[in-house]
Amino acid sequence: MPALKLVLLGDLSVGKSSLVNRFAVDSFDPHLPNTIGAAFISKEHVSKDRSVKFEVWDTAGQERYKSLTPMYYRNAKVALVCFDLSNTDLSFHRARYWCDQLAVLGPPDIDIVIVGTKLDLAETAVDVLVPEFCSDRGLRYVATSAKLGQGVLELFDSIVDGLDEEMFRQLELEPTEPEQENVLLFARARNSGCC
């Protein structure tokens, strides 16, 4: 089964880990701790007649980890740049920063998908700026709610379905990394009040 490296980018608390959790185990935990460094999961996914093993890197959104993030771009085929739909003005501005970083430091052929998270908390329709930005850059946009499960499977289906035949064949031929099922590379922060 071909492996597809995918990296999630976005600021702290935009819902990257919740999105991954919903995709990986189809559940929502409102008390997920912040990711420290990065977390890795591997998940097989079937869409239509294609099977892909997603190798998902969930990166930390805190400012202090930004210097580490570019190492997770290496060999990534897809980047999900996430922003919070309940705080579009500030959050989408920061998502543009991540797109700019990918343009400078990411693989030249990386597929970037803009992902609006927390759709269940959005009070208004998405600002015209988001679809305009995506259209100008040739990017896809998907709105999701990890809490309700909206748009999550559709997002990952669209990634698999969007692979052209040549890319899919290349993925099948590429050697895969050693098996790493749901390995947590860096611990998640604990919700403790003490050191």
C-alpha positions as CSV (number, residue, x, y, z in Angstrom):
1,M,0.0,0.0,0.0
2,P,1.5,3.4,-1.0
3,A,2.4,5.7,1.9
4,L,1.6,9.4,1.7
5,K,3.4,11.8,4.1
6,L,1.0,14.6,5.3
7,V,1.9,17.5,7.6
8,L,-0.6,19.6,9.6
9,L,0.4,23.3,10.1
10,G,-1.3,26.1,11.9
11,D,-1.2,28.1,15.1
12,L,-1.8,26.9,18.6
13,S,-5.4,25.8,19.4
14,V,-6.7,25.9,15.8
15,G,-7.8,22.3,16.1
16,K,-5.1,20.3,14.3
17,S,-4.8,17.5,16.9
18,S,-8.6,17.3,17.1
19,L,-8.8,16.9,13.3
20,V,-6.2,14.1,13.4
21,N,-7.9,12.4,16.3
22,R,-11.3,12.5,14.5
23,F,-9.6,11.0,11.4
24,A,-7.5,8.4,13.2
25,V,-10.0,7.1,15.8
26,D,-13.3,8.8,14.9
27,S,-13.6,10.5,18.2
28,F,-13.5,14.0,19.7
29,D,-11.8,14.9,23.0
30,P,-12.4,18.5,24.1
31,H,-9.5,18.2,26.5
32,L,-6.7,17.1,24.1
33,P,-3.4,18.6,25.4
34,N,-1.3,20.9,23.2
35,T,1.2,19.1,21.0
36,I,4.8,19.5,22.0
37,G,7.1,19.3,19.0
38,A,5.1,16.9,16.8
39,A,3.0,13.8,17.0
40,F,2.9,11.1,14.3
41,I,0.1,8.7,13.4
42,S,-0.2,6.2,10.5
43,K,-3.6,5.4,9.2
44,E,-4.8,3.4,6.2
45,H,-7.5,5.0,4.2
46,V,-9.6,3.8,1.3
47,S,-11.4,6.2,-1.1
48,K,-13.2,4.7,-4.1
49,D,-10.8,2.1,-5.5
50,R,-7.6,3.5,-4.0
51,S,-5.9,2.7,-0.7
52,V,-3.3,4.9,0.9
53,K,-1.4,4.8,4.2
54,F,-1.4,8.3,5.5
55,E,1.7,9.2,7.6
56,V,0.4,12.2,9.4
57,W,2.6,14.6,11.2
58,D,0.7,16.9,13.6
59,T,3.0,19.8,14.4
60,A,3.0,22.1,17.4
61,G,1.5,25.5,16.9
62,Q,3.4,27.3,19.7
63,E,5.8,30.0,18.7
64,R,8.7,28.3,20.4
65,Y,8.5,25.3,18.1
66,K,8.3,27.2,14.8
67,S,12.0,26.7,14.1
68,L,11.5,22.9,14.3
69,T,8.5,22.8,11.9
70,P,10.4,22.9,8.6
71,M,12.0,19.6,9.2
72,Y,8.6,18.0,9.1
73,Y,8.0,19.4,5.6
74,R,10.7,17.2,4.2
75,N,9.3,14.7,1.7
76,A,5.7,15.7,2.6
77,K,3.3,15.3,-0.3
78,V,0.5,17.2,1.3
79,A,0.2,20.0,3.8
80,L,-3.0,20.8,5.6
81,V,-2.8,24.5,6.7
82,C,-5.4,24.9,9.4
83,F,-7.2,28.0,10.7
84,D,-10.0,28.5,13.2
85,L,-13.4,29.4,11.6
86,S,-14.6,30.9,14.9
87,N,-11.7,33.4,14.7
88,T,-11.2,33.8,11.0
89,D,-9.7,37.3,10.9
90,L,-6.7,36.6,13.1
91,S,-6.4,32.8,12.4
92,F,-6.6,33.0,8.6
93,H,-3.9,35.8,8.6
94,R,-1.7,33.3,10.4
95,A,-2.6,30.5,8.0
96,R,-1.2,32.7,5.2
97,Y,2.1,32.8,7.1
98,W,2.2,29.0,7.0
99,C,1.5,29.0,3.3
100,D,4.4,31.5,2.8
101,Q,6.7,29.3,4.9
102,L,5.8,26.3,2.7
103,A,6.5,28.2,-0.5
104,V,10.0,29.0,0.8
105,L,11.0,25.9,2.8
106,G,8.6,23.2,1.6
107,P,9.0,20.7,-1.2
108,P,8.3,22.3,-4.6
109,D,5.5,19.8,-5.5
110,I,3.7,19.8,-2.1
111,D,-0.1,19.9,-2.4
112,I,-1.5,22.5,0.0
113,V,-5.0,22.3,1.3
114,I,-6.5,25.1,3.4
115,V,-8.6,23.7,6.2
116,G,-11.1,25.7,8.2
117,T,-11.6,24.0,11.5
118,K,-14.3,24.4,14.2
119,L,-17.1,24.8,11.7
120,D,-19.5,24.1,14.5
121,L,-18.4,27.3,16.3
122,A,-18.4,29.6,13.3
123,E,-21.0,32.3,13.7
124,T,-20.8,33.8,10.2
125,A,-20.1,32.6,6.7
126,V,-16.4,32.4,5.7
127,D,-15.0,35.8,4.6
128,V,-14.7,36.2,0.8
129,L,-10.9,36.5,1.5
130,V,-10.5,32.7,2.1
131,P,-11.9,31.5,-1.2
132,E,-10.2,34.4,-3.0
133,F,-6.8,33.5,-1.5
134,C,-7.2,29.9,-2.4
135,S,-8.3,30.7,-5.9
136,D,-5.4,33.0,-6.5
137,R,-2.9,30.4,-5.3
138,G,-4.6,27.3,-6.8
139,L,-5.3,25.8,-3.4
140,R,-8.2,23.7,-2.2
141,Y,-10.3,24.8,0.7
142,V,-12.3,22.5,3.0
143,A,-14.3,23.4,6.1
144,T,-14.4,20.9,8.9
145,S,-15.7,20.2,12.4
146,A,-13.8,17.6,14.4
147,K,-16.4,17.8,17.1
148,L,-19.3,16.9,14.8
149,G,-17.2,14.9,12.3
150,Q,-18.2,17.3,9.4
151,G,-15.9,17.4,6.4
152,V,-13.1,15.3,7.9
153,L,-13.5,12.1,5.9
154,E,-14.3,14.2,2.8
155,L,-11.0,16.0,3.3
156,F,-9.0,12.9,3.3
157,D,-11.0,11.3,0.5
158,S,-10.3,14.5,-1.6
159,I,-6.6,14.1,-1.0
160,V,-6.6,10.4,-2.2
161,D,-9.0,11.2,-5.1
162,G,-6.8,14.2,-6.1
163,L,-3.8,12.1,-6.7
164,D,-3.3,11.8,-10.4
165,E,-2.3,8.3,-11.8
166,E,1.3,9.2,-12.2
167,M,1.7,10.4,-8.6
168,F,-0.2,7.4,-7.3
169,R,2.2,5.0,-9.2
170,Q,5.2,6.9,-7.8
171,L,3.9,6.5,-4.3
172,E,3.5,2.8,-4.9
173,L,7.1,2.5,-6.0
174,E,8.7,4.6,-3.3
175,P,10.2,2.7,-0.4
176,T,8.3,3.3,2.8
177,E,9.7,4.2,6.2
178,P,10.0,1.5,8.8
179,E,6.6,0.6,10.3
180,Q,5.6,3.2,12.9
181,E,2.1,2.6,14.0
182,N,0.7,5.6,16.0
183,V,4.0,6.6,17.5
184,L,4.1,9.7,19.5
185,L,7.4,11.3,18.9
186,F,7.2,14.0,21.5
187,A,5.0,13.9,24.5
188,R,1.8,15.9,24.6
189,A,1.7,18.5,27.4
190,R,0.0,17.3,30.5
191,N,-2.8,19.4,32.1
192,S,-1.1,19.6,35.4
193,G,-0.8,22.7,37.5
194,C,2.7,21.9,38.8
195,C,6.1,21.2,37.3
